[in-house]
Amino acid sequence: MSERHAGTEPGTISAVFPSLKAARSARERLSRAGFARNSIDIDRDDDAFVVSIATRDENRARAERILDAHPVASDLREAGSRAVEALQGNRPLALGLAALAGFALYGLTNRR
């Protein structure tokens, strides 16, 4: 997980991560959320890595929430939203999956 500390400049949010992989994951989550990749920096601080992002005040709370979020939960949430978007964009697939689930449920409940 991350440990947050105040940024060195106004409008800068920073979080400390224990590994480069975790810091890169945080940078990726921020960029997927719409933050500009060139506004996100990763710096080494002894054995830790500091992710800093320059952002406007109205986006500060969202950036803090993303930096504090658990990466697995964030990835699951994003995968779920992509699946919902795919189903909403493809009505026949959604109807087919609903029918298949109905047949499976009917078959399981009518076993003797």
C-alpha positions as CSV (number, residue, x, y, z in Angstrom):
1,M,0.0,0.0,0.0
2,S,1.0,3.6,-0.2
3,E,2.0,6.2,2.4
4,R,1.0,9.7,1.4
5,H,3.0,12.8,2.2
6,A,2.5,16.4,1.2
7,G,3.8,17.3,-2.2
8,T,6.7,19.7,-2.5
9,E,4.8,22.1,-4.7
10,P,1.3,23.6,-4.5
11,G,-1.1,21.4,-6.4
12,T,1.2,18.3,-6.2
13,I,0.1,15.1,-4.5
14,S,2.6,12.4,-3.6
15,A,2.4,8.9,-2.3
16,V,5.3,6.5,-1.3
17,F,5.3,2.9,-2.6
18,P,7.5,0.1,-1.4
19,S,8.4,-1.2,-5.0
20,L,8.8,0.1,-8.5
21,K,6.1,-2.3,-9.6
22,A,3.6,-0.8,-7.1
23,A,4.6,2.8,-8.2
24,R,4.1,1.9,-11.9
25,S,0.8,0.4,-11.1
26,A,-0.3,3.6,-9.4
27,R,0.9,5.6,-12.4
28,E,-1.1,3.4,-14.7
29,R,-4.3,3.7,-12.6
30,L,-3.9,7.5,-12.6
31,S,-3.4,7.6,-16.4
32,R,-6.4,5.2,-17.0
33,A,-8.5,7.6,-14.8
34,G,-7.7,10.4,-17.3
35,F,-4.7,12.2,-15.7
36,A,-2.0,13.2,-18.2
37,R,0.9,10.8,-18.1
38,N,3.4,13.6,-18.4
39,S,2.1,15.1,-15.1
40,I,2.9,11.9,-13.2
41,D,6.5,11.4,-11.9
42,I,8.1,8.4,-10.2
43,D,11.2,9.2,-8.1
44,R,13.4,6.9,-6.0
45,D,13.7,7.8,-2.3
46,D,16.1,5.3,-0.7
47,D,14.3,1.9,-0.9
48,A,10.9,3.4,-1.7
49,F,9.4,5.0,-4.8
50,V,7.5,8.3,-4.7
51,V,4.7,8.9,-7.2
52,S,3.9,12.6,-7.6
53,I,1.2,14.1,-9.7
54,A,0.6,17.8,-10.5
55,T,-3.1,18.4,-10.5
56,R,-5.7,21.2,-10.2
57,D,-7.6,21.6,-6.9
58,E,-10.9,20.2,-8.3
59,N,-9.1,16.9,-9.2
60,R,-7.1,16.6,-6.0
61,A,-9.6,14.4,-4.1
62,R,-9.9,12.0,-7.1
63,A,-6.2,11.7,-7.4
64,E,-5.8,11.1,-3.7
65,R,-8.5,8.4,-3.8
66,I,-6.7,6.7,-6.7
67,L,-3.4,6.8,-5.0
68,D,-4.8,5.4,-1.8
69,A,-6.9,2.7,-3.5
70,H,-5.9,-1.0,-3.4
71,P,-4.7,-1.9,-6.9
72,V,-6.6,-5.3,-7.0
73,A,-9.9,-3.6,-6.1
74,S,-9.3,-0.9,-8.6
75,D,-8.5,-3.4,-11.4
76,L,-11.6,-5.5,-10.5
77,R,-13.8,-2.3,-10.6
78,E,-12.4,-1.3,-13.9
79,A,-12.8,-4.8,-15.4
80,G,-16.4,-4.9,-14.2
81,S,-17.2,-1.5,-15.8
82,R,-15.6,-2.6,-19.1
83,A,-17.8,-5.8,-19.0
84,V,-20.9,-3.8,-18.4
85,E,-20.0,-1.4,-21.2
86,A,-19.4,-4.4,-23.6
87,L,-22.8,-5.9,-22.7
88,Q,-24.6,-2.6,-23.0
89,G,-23.0,-2.1,-26.5
90,N,-24.0,-5.6,-27.7
91,R,-27.7,-6.3,-27.0
92,P,-27.9,-9.7,-28.7
93,L,-25.0,-11.0,-26.6
94,A,-26.6,-9.7,-23.4
95,L,-29.9,-11.4,-24.3
96,G,-28.2,-14.6,-25.2
97,L,-26.3,-14.7,-21.9
98,A,-29.5,-14.0,-20.0
99,A,-31.3,-16.8,-21.8
100,L,-28.4,-19.2,-21.2
101,A,-28.4,-18.3,-17.5
102,G,-32.1,-18.8,-17.4
103,F,-31.9,-22.3,-19.0
104,A,-29.1,-23.2,-16.6
105,L,-31.0,-22.1,-13.6
106,Y,-34.1,-23.9,-14.8
107,G,-32.1,-27.1,-15.3
108,L,-30.5,-26.9,-11.9
109,T,-33.8,-26.3,-10.0
110,N,-35.8,-29.0,-11.8
111,R,-33.4,-31.9,-11.1
112,R,-34.9,-34.8,-9.3
